[in-house]
Amino acid sequence: EADIGSLLEATDGYSGSDMAALCREAAMGPCRDPGFEAALLSGVHSSEMRPIRLSDFEDALGAIRASVGPGELAAFEEWNRNFGSFQSQAAKRQAMGGVSGGGGST
């Protein structure tokens, strides 16, 4: 739990795309271990590889940074508040004056 919390703090401001890149980079950690290539060439099955560790994510944080700055993120959040998706279908119907968007009755 504490590991996840520290990872969440370290990735504050990361976009979904940034998080995907971070996970891809961390997943490469076991592949960078000494002897991995030789083991792979000798026929070691992928199930015998070590699992991804917090240290792999910590290493990945050195390579993958947030691609959106705080100012850009604040502008996007403001845009989303003004023009973005509705929190629920009920809020959408209310904003649209009770018009149904799904072909059924309201």
VENGIBEL-V136707 format. One record per residue. PHI is phi in radians with two decimals (* if undefined). NEAR is the number of other C-alpha atoms within 8 Angstrom. Layout:
BEGIN
phi;near
PHI;NEAR
PHI;NEAR
END
This chain:
BEGIN
phi;near
*;4
-1.13;5
-1.09;7
-1.15;7
-1.08;8
-1.19;8
-1.18;9
-1.09;8
-1.10;7
-1.20;7
-1.86;9
-1.01;6
1.60;9
-1.30;12
-1.43;9
-1.04;6
-1.13;7
-1.09;12
-1.15;10
-1.09;8
-1.14;9
-1.08;12
-1.13;10
-1.07;8
-1.13;11
-1.11;12
-1.14;10
-1.39;9
-0.90;10
-1.05;12
-1.24;8
-1.63;7
-1.11;7
-1.02;5
1.54;6
-1.07;10
-1.06;8
-1.10;7
-1.11;9
-1.10;9
-1.19;7
-1.48;6
1.71;6
-1.11;8
-1.33;7
-1.02;5
-1.19;4
-1.60;6
-1.27;7
-1.23;5
-1.27;5
-1.24;9
-1.99;6
-1.01;7
-1.08;6
-1.16;13
-1.20;13
-1.10;8
-1.12;9
-1.13;12
-1.09;10
-1.29;7
-1.84;6
-1.97;10
-1.98;8
-1.07;10
-1.59;7
-2.09;9
-1.37;8
-1.00;7
-1.15;6
-1.15;8
-1.12;10
-1.11;8
-1.13;8
-1.15;8
-1.09;8
-1.12;8
-1.05;9
-1.14;9
-1.10;7
-1.45;6
-2.28;6
-1.38;7
-1.15;5
-1.42;7
-1.19;6
-2.69;6
-1.14;7
-1.12;6
-1.14;9
-1.12;10
-1.06;12
-1.11;8
-1.14;7
-1.63;7
1.28;6
1.44;8
-1.27;7
-1.45;9
-1.80;6
-2.01;4
1.47;5
-1.65;6
-1.49;4
-1.61;5
END
